[in-house]
Structures are given as C-alpha cells and as structure tokens.
Amino acid sequence: MSRTLSVRRTPTIDAALADIMRVTDADTTTEAVARALDLYASWLKLKPGTTVVATGHTRRVTP
C-alpha cells in the first residue's frame, strides 16, 4: 500500500525534522518520517497506565 503524505513546511517543522535527522540514523526525510510514524503507532497501541522508560546515550560528534 502506498499513500502520499503532504506536510506544510514551516520553520517549526523544518527544525523538528532537523532534530530527528541529527539524532537518528535516518538518511532521508522519508526514512525519518517513516520511523516517526512507526514510533507513534507503537505509542498508540500502549494500554492506559503503561509505564514507559526512555533511555539514551550521548552522541559524540567527530571533528
């Protein structure tokens, strides 16, 4: 199934996309959006009262 997703570009949207691209391994806008949609779909499937723990690590930028 293929669907077209149209998003109005605004400075806020561009900044959010830049953040997602910077902290993920996404190489393209399409990949970043697909990952975000997958994460959101998983979030919506959680039962009320579910405890969610987020973990992370510091990324180093190499010169």
C-alpha positions in Angstrom: 0.0 0.0 0.0 1.4 3.4 -0.9 0.0 6.7 0.4 1.1 10.2 -0.1 1.7 12.3 3.0 1.8 16.0 2.5 3.1 18.3 5.2 3.2 22.1 5.0 6.8 23.1 5.6 7.2 25.7 8.3 10.3 26.7 10.3 8.9 24.6 13.2 8.5 21.5 11.0 12.0 22.0 9.5 13.6 22.4 12.9 11.9 19.2 14.2 12.9 17.3 11.1 16.5 18.5 11.5 16.5 17.3 15.1 15.2 13.9 14.1 17.7 13.6 11.3 20.5 14.6 13.7 19.7 12.1 16.5 18.7 9.1 14.3 20.4 7.2 11.6 17.9 8.4 9.0 19.5 9.4 5.8 16.4 10.8 4.1 13.3 12.8 5.1 11.2 9.8 4.0 13.1 7.5 6.3 12.8 9.9 9.3 9.1 10.3 8.8 8.6 6.5 8.4 10.5 6.0 11.7 8.4 8.7 13.5 5.2 7.2 12.3 6.2 3.7 13.4 7.1 5.0 16.8 3.8 6.9 17.1 1.8 3.9 16.0 3.6 1.8 18.7 2.8 4.5 21.3 -0.9 4.5 20.4 -1.0 0.7 20.9 0.1 1.0 24.6 -2.6 0.3 27.2 -3.5 3.1 29.6 -1.3 3.1 32.6 1.6 1.5 30.9 5.0 2.6 32.3 7.3 3.9 29.6 11.0 4.2 30.2 13.2 6.1 27.8 16.9 5.5 27.7 19.5 7.2 25.6 23.1 7.9 25.2 25.3 10.9 24.3 26.3 11.1 20.7 29.8 12.4 20.0 30.4 14.5 17.0 33.7 13.7 15.5 35.6 16.6 14.0 
